[in-house]
């Protein structure tokens, strides 16, 4: 079952990128921005612990 879900997700990802490339790029950009915000928060936290 896990393999079916994994391959289904990969197939959907390829389909999404092929059919809606600008929407896919916006999703990736949003996710990357969120990850960068989280990492920035961890960096600020660590700096405040040291200072």
Buried (B, 14 or more C-beta within 10 A) or exposed (E): EEEEEEEEEEEEEEEEBEEEEEEBEEEEEEEEEEEEEEEEEEEEEEEEEEE
